[in-house]
Amino acid sequence: MGLLEFFKRKDVQFSFDLELFQDVSKRVHMKKLAIDTCASFLARTISQSEFRIKEDGKYVKNELYYRLNIRPNLNQTASTFWQKVMYKLAYENECLIIQSDNQDLLIADSFTRKEYAVYEDVFSDITVNGFTFGRTYKQSEVLHLKYANENLAPLIDSLFEDYGELFGRILSSQKRKNQIRSTVKIAAATAKNDKAMKDVQDFIDKAYKAYAEKDVAIVPETEGFEYKEHFSGGGVAMQSVEEINKVTGGFFDQVALAFGIPLPLIRGDMADVEKLTKNYKTYTVNPLLKKFSDEGNAKFIEKKDFLNGDCISVRSASYLDIFELSNSIDKLRSSGIVNGNEIRVELGLDEVDIPQMEEYFITKNYQEMTSLEGGENNNNEA
């Protein structure tokens, strides 16, 4: 019998109506989990930073400070706002922030940018939460942030195509290990009767449900109907799922590297946490904060004021408390490098109006050799 004649037989045709095949779902969850984890990790770090405003040599808390650190707009807190900024940068590689008429800072969901060579770029069709602004904004009127020179999305998508295909094949292979496969033998007369076939299909569904859900399942034998199970692999134990975890972990590692996050740090490893955190702050967090401060200085601070010392700086979250830094603080103070208020500012504390905190002190250990020639008297004077 030829292959064509085989498929023409009615007792074969019915078998394709028994819902034996299912589409393999796309493994999009693996990509989304990796990107969300990395974006969330960065967002949590950035949202703990503090924007500081310096005017006339002093750090002040004014309206701009309140907008950047407490409540950018009526519907968001600062931490939620900057987390959303990071998600936009991670997924879209850029983020546009505009200022409304009441000074609220708003993150644009979509916009159109017209670029120029020697004039300011113009932004139009700016939409925020379903509302589209009718006016246009110049580059000097917005905060326009870019995460990298090139969009990471195409890179991650291309990477996912390879890992996703490999992941799907390994997962499908593991599912087939020790899979219970069944065959049903029925009379040819039954195959030609549509109603009889429907009854057979209902019976098969009920039998399958009973086998899957009950510890003990009793199914009656029917004349002209024979049910038989076949164990794939001859009952060999299922292989370990380590291969699946390796593929998933490999893709996750590549995404983390693309975002500049140390792999042991995002995995939660406890070894060398301090060193890894320093590297993470130096090579990933600080460059991002530098982008934020540069954009803020360019848009909120006039050029002449910036040259006179006014600026916006961003202080990242510290992984050490003041007690762990006490020895270093004492050395800085006693060597005359900084005064008390300068140390307080670096620790994130407010300056105090105490004259002694503005003075610089040097201990006798740092005196010049010439000052020690007088002996005990010079030391006492010091």
C-alpha positions, -999 to +999 in steps of 0.1 A: +000+000+000+014+034-010+015+063+014-012+082-004-036+052-002-028+048+035-039+084+043-071+079+022-083+051+045-111+063+068-098+043+097-066+064+095-082+098+088-102+099+120-071+097+141-061+132+132-093+145+149-083+132+184-063+164+193-030+146+194-009+176+185-003+209+203+016+240+193+048+246+212+045+279+231+073+305+227+097+307+256+092+345+260+090+342+298+127+334+299+136+366+282+112+387+302+124+373+335+160+381+326+154+416+315+130+424+344+154+411+369+183+432+356+162+463+351+147+459+386+181+455+401+194+487+385+162+506+393+163+497+430+199+510+431+192+543+413+160+550+432+180+551+465+202+580+452+199+616+463+199+646+440+217+675+458+214+711+448+244+734+455+240+772+455+265+798+466+288+771+480+260+755+502+238+725+496+202+737+498+167+721+497+145+741+474+116+733+450+139+715+425+153+693+454+117+684+464+108+675+428+139+653+422+139+635+456+104+635+471+075+640+447+082+647+410+045+649+402+011+645+417+009+607+411+044+594+418+069+594+445+106+599+436+115+562+441+087+551+418+095+578+393+132+569+390+124+532+388+102+539+358+130+559+343+153+530+346+128+506+331+124+530+301+161+531+297+165+493+299+137+485+275+138+514+251+173+528+255+161+563+261+137+583+283+121+617+279+111+638+309+092+670+305+081+696+329+044+707+330+031+742+336+028+735+373+065+723+374+056+686+376+081+662+361+065+637+337+078+607+319+068+605+283+053+572+271+059+580+235+072+610+215+085+621+181+120+636+179+132+658+151+169+661+150+190+690+137+227+695+131+232+730+144+199+738+160+181+723+191+162+691+185+124+694+188+101+669+205+065+667+196+035+643+199+045+637+235+020+613+252+018+608+290-007+583+303-029+586+273-028+624+271-010+640+242+005+675+247-003+699+219+028+719+222+064+711+212+094+711+234+130+721+226+160+700+237+168+727+263+133+723+279+134+686+285+155+659+302+165+635+275+184+605+287+200+577+267+212+545+283+238+533+257+250+543+222+230+514+207+197+499+217+201+468+238+168+453+227+179+440+193+210+425+209+190+407+236+164+396+210+191+381+188+206+364+218+173+350+229+166+335+195+195+311+200+190+304+237+152+302+233+154+276+206+180+256+226+159+259+258+127+248+240+144+217+225+160+206+258+127+212+277+108+192+251+134+164+253+132+163+290+094+161+289+095+131+266+117+112+292+095+085+309+064+100+291+034+077+292+022+071+257-011+054+250-027+038+220-064+030+214-075+002+191-111+004+179-132-015+154-132-002+118-170+001+119-167+025+148-143+047+129-169+053+102-196+065+126-192+101+136-214+097+167-196+066+178-163+084+173-175+113+195-184+088+222-150+072+220-133+106+223-154+115+254-145+081+269-108+086+262-109+121+278-125+107+310-101+078+311-071+101+307-084+124+335-089+095+358-053+082+352-038+116+357-057+127+389-065+095+408-041+071+426-064+042+417-083+044+384-107+017+372-117+019+336-142-007+322-132-028+292-154-024+261-158-048+233-141-034+202-121-009+223-086-016+236-065+008+256-027+003+260+000+023+276+037+025+265+065+038+286+091+057+266+127+050+273+119+015+287+113+030+321+148+046+324+149+073+351+145+109+339+177+127+332+185+157+355+171+191+346+206+206+351+208+211+313+177+233+314+191+254+343+224+258+325+208+272+294+185+295+314+215+306+335+236+312+305+211+335+289+205+353+322+243+358+325+246+373+291+217+398+297+233+408+331+267+414+314+249+436+288+236+457+316+269+458+334+258+440+365+284+416+381+271+381+379+278+370+415+261+401+428+228+396+410+228+359+418+231+367+455+265+351+461+281+361+494+318+359+485+336+392+479+304+412+482+322+444+491+346+442+461+318+434+437+297+462+450+325+487+445+330+475+410+292+477+403+291+513+417+322+524+398+315+509+364+277+508+362+259+530+387+282+560+388+282+564+349+244+563+350+242+589+377+267+610+358+243+610+328+215+622+352+236+650+368+250+662+334+215+664+320+202+682+351+230+707+351+226+714+315+188+720+318+183+734+353+215+754+360+225+785+340+260+784+325+273+814+345+259+799+377+275+765+370+308+782+364+305+799+397+300+767+416+262+760+415+254+725+404+233+694+407+251+663+420+238+628+426+249+609+457+245+571+453+234+548+480+262+538+504+268+502+513+287+511+544+274+529+575+292+557+594+304+533+621+323+512+595+338+544+581+348+559+615+385+552+612+387+567+577+367+597+589+391+603+618+421+602+594+406+626+570+397+651+598+430+648+616+451+652+585+434+685+576+421+673+543+385+682+550+366+700+577+337+686+598+309+699+576+325+686+544+326+652+560+289+655+570+279+663+535+297+633+521+279+611+547+246+625+536+241+646+567+231+682+568+258+709+577+256+724+612+262+760+621+291+754+645+323+774+639+345+744+649+330+723+621+343+748+595+379+746+608+407+723+597+428+704+622+461+687+619+475+663+646+511+665+657+518+633+637+515+654+605+538+683+615+568+692+594+602+681+606+613+717+612+585+722+637+599+694+659+634+709+663+622+729+692+615+698+712+587+695+738+576+732+736+569+730+699+549+699+703+528+715+731+522+745+709+509+723+682 
